[in-house]
Amino acid sequence: MNNRASSGRKLDSAFWKRLAAGLMIAVLIVAAAVAAATYYTRQMESRRMLREAKNVRTAARLLKLESYGGGAELLDESRDSGFSETAEQEIRRLTGCRGDFYLLSWDRSHGAPESLLYVENGYMVLVKEKDGGAERYAEELSFQIYRIDKISGG
């Protein structure tokens, strides 16, 4: 009888060790899946923000071309966005963007934003022209995407 009791304890011990190992593996798999899903969603969201910023820049260039013929003023330095109220509304209509955009500098020689900031859903995209001078044939832009996380506050 004593042999049976000790072999039963060995089986119970082996069972619990296997169960614990299986649970640890399951937890690691779930953690890896959550990390991959978070990374993927952040990448997709940052790509969407980049696309929105490019659309705002393109719409601003289009409006500048239209303003040459119509005489409407596109830029307004007294406003936060840097664009006139009608231009800002038209950019929103053309792009369908929901975020805020701020014109940091305008390239008068090319009739386009030289640097532009786009902010939406905790992301901030900075779009800047690369230096190329008069020999620049193709438009070259640099993009920086930042994620804004609230660390603390009331």
C-alpha positions, 0 to 999 in steps of 0.5 A: 500500500505504501508503494501505491501511495508514493507512486500516486504522489509521483504522478500527482507531482508530474501532472502538476509540473506538466500543467504548470509548464503548459500554462507558462507556454500558453501565457508566453504565446498569448503575450507574443500575440498581444505584442504582435497585434499592438505593433501591427495596429500602431504601424497601420495607424502611423501609416494612415497618419502619414497618408493624411499628412501627405494629403494635407500637403497636396491639398495645400499645393492644389489650393495655392495653384487655384489661388493664383487664378482666383486671387484668394488668399491661402496663408494667414499667419494670424491663425494657428494653422497658418492657413486662412479659414476658407483654405483650412475648410477647403483642405478638410473638405478635400482630404477628409482629415480629422486631425489638426494641421499646422503650417510651419513654413512655406516655400514661395519658390515652389508654392508648397508647404516647406514644413507641415505638422499634422496631429491626430489620435496621439500621433504627430507627423512632421513633413519637411522638404529636403534641401535640393536648391534650384537643381531639384527636379523631383520633390523629395520629402522627409517624414518623421512620425511620433507617437504621443503617449500621456505619461501622467497628469490630472 
